[in-house]
Amino acid sequence: MINIDLTTKNTVYNTLGPQAQWIQHRFGRRDYPDVDLDFACIKDVINKTTDTINFVSVFGDPSEHKDIVKILSLIPAGKIVFNSNLNFVNNKLIEVLNEKHAYIVFPCYGINQLVDKITLNSNWKIIENNLANLHCTVCVEFYLFEHNISQIELVKELCNRLSLELKFKPGVATHPDGFSTIIDNNGIWLYDAYSCNDQMQEPKWSNLYQTVPGYNSLIQYIKPVQGNSILEKQNFYKIKSKLEKNNVSISVTGNVFPSFELHQIFSNALCSDWDFSFSKITHFNRITIKPEYKYLCGSLTQICAMLEFNSLTKNDYDDILANFADSNV
């Protein structure tokens, strides 16, 4: 399987994803670029592989690429995985997804009146209409929080009625105590969402409120970090680490990586709201690096070595893959 990130454009704002936050950022939309992956690069990769193509975006939604219908038309039936918020109005896209027997993955954080509490600007009427018109396989990944656990039976009923696959997953918790602060694209703290699983009987936070733990967790993020995009300056402490290779993954900038995890870290580092220089990532009054930064700095060290040869706009796709096969970068 090959992962391809088509665009940073999105009709929704996922408050728990890279649009809104990374390790040193919480308040407001991050300054990621507004860009589509070049069609010629996409076509070249599709023509050179027989693998399944997994369309998955770090910041955007594949439905928002200007050439999405043309792109999907290039791929044989049964070879498309399409990760989408389904918050689009595009009948031609629905038709080609059905024709190609695509496998749709729909991350869902609530239905009906709760649809836009995590993914802001989501429109349930649009989403439900798309679910009804998609006749290929659709998997609903429902992320459970204390405020939406009451919808479990409604979601089961919906999926039974429309013949959709359903998976329940614990909600994303960005804090070790099991909650996430929900902040809009303008940097306004709205409320906190508490993660849970389908075994919870009596949720404490069935409504959405700002909480004291949420306030305390945000204090360290009030002053924004002024850094640089990884494409402008390498402002991190370099650490050697072992390279993990699994699925080839292509970023929205046309850079190829040997794993989606490296692709994600690179994409996050396109923003300028981070600084991993030594003084910023060590424990107070100690010279030991915090574990979470050690891993990121090791990954960024690998990524920067790859930037010398992994761009599809400058290098042939097959040559890039050969570099990965022959290198321990």
Kinemage of the C-alpha trace (Angstrom):
@kinemage 1
@onewidth
@group {chain A} dominant
@subgroup {mainchain}
@vectorlist {calphas} color= white
{ca met a 1} P 0.000 0.000 0.000
{ca ile a 2} L 1.188 3.520 -0.856
{ca asn a 3} L 0.015 6.525 1.173
{ca ile a 4} L -0.562 9.721 -0.809
{ca asp a 5} L -1.360 13.088 0.786
{ca leu a 6} L -3.180 15.114 -1.872
{ca thr a 7} L -3.923 18.470 -0.281
{ca thr a 8} L -3.893 20.678 2.801
{ca lys a 9} L -7.333 22.062 1.903
{ca asn a 10} L -10.214 21.062 4.164
{ca thr a 11} L -13.823 22.096 4.745
{ca val a 12} L -13.610 21.186 8.444
{ca tyr a 13} L -11.254 22.176 11.250
{ca asn a 14} L -10.194 19.155 13.284
{ca thr a 15} L -9.345 20.580 16.702
{ca leu a 16} L -7.512 17.396 17.678
{ca gly a 17} L -5.376 17.062 14.559
{ca pro a 18} L -2.314 18.736 13.025
{ca gln a 19} L -4.424 21.633 11.695
{ca ala a 20} L -4.803 22.786 15.283
{ca gln a 21} L -1.944 21.432 17.366
{ca trp a 22} L 1.475 19.875 17.603
{ca ile a 23} L 3.847 19.373 20.511
{ca gln a 24} L 4.490 23.104 21.134
{ca his a 25} L 1.249 24.604 19.771
{ca arg a 26} L -2.383 24.699 20.963
{ca phe a 27} L -3.938 28.087 20.181
{ca gly a 28} L -5.459 28.482 16.722
{ca arg a 29} L -4.860 27.339 13.153
{ca arg a 30} L -1.257 26.478 12.456
{ca asp a 31} L 0.566 28.173 9.558
{ca tyr a 32} L 0.733 25.170 7.224
{ca pro a 33} L 0.820 25.913 3.476
{ca asp a 34} L -2.300 25.960 1.308
{ca val a 35} L -1.236 23.541 -1.416
{ca asp a 36} L -2.254 20.605 -3.639
{ca leu a 37} L 0.109 17.808 -4.630
{ca asp a 38} L 1.074 18.262 -8.286
{ca phe a 39} L -1.077 16.151 -10.628
{ca ala a 40} L 1.893 15.091 -12.770
{ca cys a 41} L 3.638 13.647 -9.695
{ca ile a 42} L 0.494 11.763 -8.686
{ca lys a 43} L 0.009 10.333 -12.177
{ca asp a 44} L 3.635 9.217 -12.368
{ca val a 45} L 3.398 7.299 -9.089
{ca ile a 46} L 0.061 5.677 -10.002
{ca asn a 47} L 1.430 4.558 -13.393
{ca lys a 48} L 4.461 2.928 -11.755
{ca thr a 49} L 2.692 0.831 -9.130
{ca thr a 50} L 0.124 -1.931 -8.819
{ca asp a 51} L -0.262 -1.339 -5.077
{ca thr a 52} L -3.418 -0.099 -3.387
{ca ile a 53} L -3.395 3.688 -3.001
{ca asn a 54} L -4.344 5.012 0.421
{ca phe a 55} L -5.429 8.642 0.152
{ca val a 56} L -4.818 10.099 3.596
{ca ser a 57} L -4.079 13.713 4.473
{ca val a 58} L -2.290 15.255 7.444
{ca phe a 59} L -3.955 18.676 7.237
{ca gly a 60} L -6.519 18.343 4.466
{ca asp a 61} L -9.119 16.040 2.986
{ca pro a 62} L -8.510 14.246 -0.353
{ca ser a 63} L -11.962 15.282 -1.561
{ca glu a 64} L -10.711 18.885 -1.766
{ca his a 65} L -7.965 18.337 -4.381
{ca lys a 66} L -8.974 20.198 -7.532
{ca asp a 67} L -8.332 17.124 -9.725
{ca ile a 68} L -9.687 14.447 -7.387
{ca val a 69} L -12.102 12.860 -9.890
{ca lys a 70} L -9.407 12.718 -12.583
{ca ile a 71} L -6.939 11.201 -10.097
{ca leu a 72} L -9.295 8.454 -8.967
{ca ser a 73} L -10.140 7.640 -12.582
{ca leu a 74} L -6.512 6.582 -13.145
{ca ile a 75} L -6.659 3.813 -10.531
{ca pro a 76} L -8.038 0.294 -11.123
{ca ala a 77} L -11.188 -0.755 -9.272
{ca gly a 78} L -10.613 -2.191 -5.813
{ca lys a 79} L -7.297 -0.356 -5.348
{ca ile a 80} L -8.463 2.790 -3.507
{ca val a 81} L -8.655 3.555 0.206
{ca phe a 82} L -10.155 6.997 0.800
{ca asn a 83} L -9.914 8.648 4.236
{ca ser a 84} L -12.400 11.518 4.355
{ca asn a 85} L -14.580 13.637 6.635
{ca leu a 86} L -17.269 13.296 3.909
{ca asn a 87} L -18.087 16.979 4.383
{ca phe a 88} L -18.278 17.743 0.659
{ca val a 89} L -20.881 18.278 -2.051
{ca asn a 90} L -19.533 16.584 -5.191
{ca asn a 91} L -21.761 14.113 -7.026
{ca lys a 92} L -19.062 13.213 -9.544
{ca leu a 93} L -16.738 12.238 -6.700
{ca ile a 94} L -19.435 10.009 -5.184
{ca glu a 95} L -19.951 8.372 -8.597
{ca val a 96} L -16.279 7.582 -9.186
{ca leu a 97} L -15.820 6.248 -5.634
{ca asn a 98} L -18.720 3.873 -6.268
{ca glu a 99} L -17.458 2.888 -9.723
{ca lys a 100} L -13.988 2.132 -8.368
{ca his a 101} L -15.329 0.104 -5.421
{ca ala a 102} L -13.316 2.296 -3.079
{ca tyr a 103} L -12.948 1.550 0.616
{ca ile a 104} L -13.982 4.683 2.512
{ca val a 105} L -12.761 5.427 6.027
{ca phe a 106} L -14.890 8.051 7.775
{ca pro a 107} L -13.515 9.311 11.130
{ca cys a 108} L -16.586 10.371 13.117
{ca tyr a 109} L -16.631 12.337 16.383
{ca gly a 110} L -20.381 12.631 16.740
{ca ile a 111} L -23.568 12.641 14.675
{ca asn a 112} L -26.581 14.946 14.426
{ca gln a 113} L -26.157 17.893 16.836
{ca leu a 114} L -22.742 16.656 18.047
{ca val a 115} L -21.135 16.360 14.621
{ca asp a 116} L -19.264 19.685 14.838
{ca lys a 117} L -18.065 19.647 18.449
{ca ile a 118} L -14.598 18.244 17.585
{ca thr a 119} L -14.416 18.712 13.810
{ca leu a 120} L -15.666 22.281 13.564
{ca asn a 121} L -17.729 23.323 10.500
{ca ser a 122} L -18.945 19.757 9.888
{ca asn a 123} L -22.448 19.566 8.409
{ca trp a 124} L -24.369 16.411 9.341
{ca lys a 125} L -26.934 16.776 6.518
{ca ile a 126} L -24.136 16.778 3.940
{ca ile a 127} L -22.328 13.867 5.587
{ca glu a 128} L -25.475 11.757 5.997
{ca asn a 129} L -26.420 12.366 2.363
{ca asn a 130} L -22.981 11.184 1.218
{ca leu a 131} L -23.201 8.097 3.438
{ca ala a 132} L -26.561 7.258 1.875
{ca asn a 133} L -25.248 7.663 -1.680
{ca leu a 134} L -22.007 5.733 -1.256
{ca his a 135} L -22.622 2.141 -2.355
{ca cys a 136} L -19.016 1.018 -1.957
{ca thr a 137} L -17.697 -0.172 1.413
{ca val a 138} L -17.711 2.559 4.079
{ca cys a 139} L -16.143 2.111 7.508
{ca val a 140} L -17.304 4.525 10.208
{ca glu a 141} L -14.614 4.960 12.860
{ca phe a 142} L -16.523 6.447 15.786
{ca tyr a 143} L -14.263 8.111 18.375
{ca leu a 144} L -15.743 7.900 21.853
{ca phe a 145} L -15.827 10.757 24.339
{ca glu a 146} L -17.911 11.203 27.446
{ca his a 147} L -20.060 13.789 25.653
{ca asn a 148} L -20.940 11.505 22.688
{ca ile a 149} L -21.129 8.042 24.287
{ca ser a 150} L -24.904 8.466 24.488
{ca gln a 151} L -24.968 8.207 20.675
{ca ile a 152} L -23.637 4.638 20.477
{ca glu a 153} L -27.048 3.082 19.775
{ca leu a 154} L -27.904 5.802 17.248
{ca val a 155} L -24.649 5.151 15.396
{ca lys a 156} L -25.295 1.402 15.376
{ca glu a 157} L -28.784 2.016 13.989
{ca leu a 158} L -27.407 4.326 11.279
{ca cys a 159} L -24.765 1.800 10.209
{ca asn a 160} L -27.255 -1.064 10.133
{ca arg a 161} L -29.682 0.968 8.046
{ca leu a 162} L -27.047 2.011 5.490
{ca ser a 163} L -24.994 -1.224 5.609
{ca leu a 164} L -21.864 0.516 6.889
{ca glu a 165} L -18.967 -1.033 8.756
{ca leu a 166} L -18.554 0.332 12.290
{ca lys a 167} L -15.568 0.514 14.611
{ca phe a 168} L -15.564 2.174 18.024
{ca lys a 169} L -12.310 3.769 19.149
{ca pro a 170} L -11.317 5.676 22.302
{ca gly a 171} L -11.372 9.409 21.686
{ca val a 172} L -8.116 11.270 21.216
{ca ala a 173} L -6.610 12.508 24.497
{ca thr a 174} L -3.788 15.017 24.118
{ca his a 175} L -3.291 15.207 27.903
{ca pro a 176} L -2.131 12.242 30.035
{ca asp a 177} L -5.215 12.637 32.244
{ca gly a 178} L -7.452 11.569 29.375
{ca phe a 179} L -8.807 14.809 27.921
{ca ser a 180} L -8.205 17.256 25.093
{ca thr a 181} L -8.693 21.005 25.082
{ca ile a 182} L -10.881 22.074 22.147
{ca ile a 183} L -9.701 25.379 20.660
{ca asp a 184} L -11.063 26.929 17.465
{ca asn a 185} L -9.076 28.212 14.484
{ca asn a 186} L -8.974 31.713 15.979
{ca gly a 187} L -7.369 30.481 19.190
{ca ile a 188} L -10.514 30.606 21.364
{ca trp a 189} L -10.701 27.886 24.009
{ca leu a 190} L -14.187 26.397 23.702
{ca tyr a 191} L -14.305 23.439 26.121
{ca asp a 192} L -12.594 20.163 27.024
{ca ala a 193} L -13.460 16.718 25.652
{ca tyr a 194} L -12.851 13.671 27.854
{ca ser a 195} L -11.947 10.414 26.124
{ca cys a 196} L -13.605 7.108 27.052
{ca asn a 197} L -14.383 3.652 25.657
{ca asp a 198} L -17.591 1.737 25.000
{ca gln a 199} L -17.495 0.153 28.460
{ca met a 200} L -18.125 3.410 30.329
{ca gln a 201} L -21.421 3.339 32.220
{ca glu a 202} L -21.751 6.751 33.887
{ca pro a 203} L -19.816 9.557 32.208
{ca lys a 204} L -18.821 12.470 34.432
{ca trp a 205} L -18.489 14.949 31.554
{ca ser a 206} L -21.597 14.257 29.455
{ca asn a 207} L -21.703 17.967 28.585
{ca leu a 208} L -18.850 20.066 27.232
{ca tyr a 209} L -17.253 22.527 29.644
{ca gln a 210} L -13.980 24.312 30.214
{ca thr a 211} L -12.339 22.523 33.151
{ca val a 212} L -9.619 23.412 35.645
{ca pro a 213} L -7.289 20.643 34.362
{ca gly a 214} L -7.803 22.028 30.864
{ca tyr a 215} L -6.872 25.534 31.983
{ca asn a 216} L -3.765 24.295 33.788
{ca ser a 217} L -2.644 22.305 30.745
{ca leu a 218} L -2.852 25.353 28.463
{ca ile a 219} L -0.691 27.735 30.501
{ca gln a 220} L 2.555 26.502 28.931
{ca tyr a 221} L 1.206 27.236 25.420
{ca ile a 222} L 0.101 30.841 25.956
{ca lys a 223} L 3.346 32.272 24.598
{ca pro a 224} L 3.661 31.079 20.981
{ca val a 225} L 6.874 29.469 19.801
{ca gln a 226} L 8.596 31.384 17.005
{ca gly a 227} L 10.475 28.882 14.868
{ca asn a 228} L 10.928 28.024 11.205
{ca ser a 229} L 9.606 25.578 8.654
{ca ile a 230} L 11.885 22.585 8.146
{ca leu a 231} L 12.267 23.723 4.523
{ca glu a 232} L 13.767 27.034 5.693
{ca lys a 233} L 15.912 26.159 8.697
{ca gln a 234} L 16.763 23.014 10.641
{ca asn a 235} L 16.142 24.273 14.169
{ca phe a 236} L 16.455 21.007 16.096
{ca tyr a 237} L 19.037 19.000 17.997
{ca lys a 238} L 20.345 16.250 15.705
{ca ile a 239} L 20.190 12.693 17.040
{ca lys a 240} L 20.986 9.469 15.198
{ca ser a 241} L 18.243 6.826 15.337
{ca lys a 242} L 17.169 3.614 13.632
{ca leu a 243} L 15.161 4.026 10.447
{ca glu a 244} L 11.803 2.261 10.397
{ca lys a 245} L 10.457 1.314 6.965
{ca asn a 246} L 6.941 0.098 6.198
{ca asn a 247} L 4.661 1.713 3.608
{ca val a 248} L 5.890 4.278 1.101
{ca ser a 249} L 4.267 7.601 1.922
{ca ile a 250} L 4.139 10.731 -0.250
{ca ser a 251} L 3.609 14.140 1.332
{ca val a 252} L 1.580 16.991 -0.117
{ca thr a 253} L 4.860 18.692 -1.083
{ca gly a 254} L 5.881 15.689 -3.198
{ca asn a 255} L 8.479 14.343 -0.781
{ca val a 256} L 8.635 10.551 -0.498
{ca phe a 257} L 9.188 8.771 2.833
{ca pro a 258} L 9.539 5.106 3.808
{ca ser a 259} L 6.801 5.380 6.463
{ca phe a 260} L 3.660 7.397 7.155
{ca glu a 261} L 5.023 8.334 10.571
{ca leu a 262} L 7.995 10.180 9.037
{ca his a 263} L 5.606 11.739 6.519
{ca gln a 264} L 3.454 13.055 9.402
{ca ile a 265} L 6.403 14.484 11.322
{ca phe a 266} L 7.737 16.185 8.178
{ca ser a 267} L 4.294 17.669 7.467
{ca asn a 268} L 3.990 19.002 11.009
{ca ala a 269} L 7.467 20.510 10.677
{ca leu a 270} L 6.360 22.510 7.605
{ca cys a 271} L 4.835 24.941 10.112
{ca ser a 272} L 6.954 27.453 12.013
{ca asp a 273} L 5.485 26.937 15.500
{ca trp a 274} L 8.237 24.686 16.863
{ca asp a 275} L 11.816 24.949 18.064
{ca phe a 276} L 13.652 21.796 19.129
{ca ser a 277} L 17.030 23.389 19.793
{ca phe a 278} L 18.849 21.823 22.751
{ca ser a 279} L 17.893 24.470 25.317
{ca lys a 280} L 14.191 24.093 24.451
{ca ile a 281} L 13.890 20.322 24.847
{ca thr a 282} L 15.840 19.487 28.008
{ca his a 283} L 14.489 19.077 31.524
{ca phe a 284} L 14.782 22.181 33.726
{ca asn a 285} L 18.285 22.442 35.286
{ca arg a 286} L 19.282 19.153 33.646
{ca ile a 287} L 20.968 18.183 30.398
{ca thr a 288} L 18.749 15.190 29.622
{ca ile a 289} L 16.407 15.492 26.673
{ca lys a 290} L 12.699 14.913 27.240
{ca pro a 291} L 11.712 11.531 25.694
{ca glu a 292} L 9.085 12.929 23.343
{ca tyr a 293} L 11.629 15.368 21.888
{ca lys a 294} L 14.335 12.729 21.608
{ca tyr a 295} L 12.122 10.694 19.295
{ca leu a 296} L 11.114 13.714 17.192
{ca cys a 297} L 14.688 14.964 16.858
{ca gly a 298} L 15.817 11.507 15.766
{ca ser a 299} L 13.066 11.392 13.142
{ca leu a 300} L 13.820 14.922 11.902
{ca thr a 301} L 17.501 14.005 11.558
{ca gln a 302} L 16.483 11.150 9.252
{ca ile a 303} L 14.051 13.361 7.353
{ca cys a 304} L 16.621 16.068 6.622
{ca ala a 305} L 19.013 13.488 5.190
{ca met a 306} L 16.207 12.278 2.901
{ca leu a 307} L 15.412 15.780 1.630
{ca glu a 308} L 18.579 15.568 -0.469
{ca phe a 309} L 16.996 12.981 -2.779
{ca asn a 310} L 13.282 12.368 -2.002
{ca ser a 311} L 11.481 15.125 -3.935
{ca leu a 312} L 9.300 13.951 -6.846
{ca thr a 313} L 9.670 17.336 -8.536
{ca lys a 314} L 13.443 16.850 -8.777
{ca asn a 315} L 13.950 13.086 -8.833
{ca asp a 316} L 12.469 10.023 -10.502
{ca tyr a 317} L 10.140 7.969 -8.292
{ca asp a 318} L 11.954 4.700 -8.983
{ca asp a 319} L 15.309 6.313 -8.158
{ca ile a 320} L 13.941 7.545 -4.821
{ca leu a 321} L 12.743 4.047 -3.925
{ca ala a 322} L 16.116 2.638 -4.909
{ca asn a 323} L 17.784 5.133 -2.579
{ca phe a 324} L 15.653 3.892 0.300
{ca ala a 325} L 16.459 0.274 -0.509
{ca asp a 326} L 20.217 0.923 -0.620
{ca ser a 327} L 20.466 3.392 2.243
{ca asn a 328} L 20.343 3.393 6.039
{ca val a 329} L 19.567 7.120 6.144
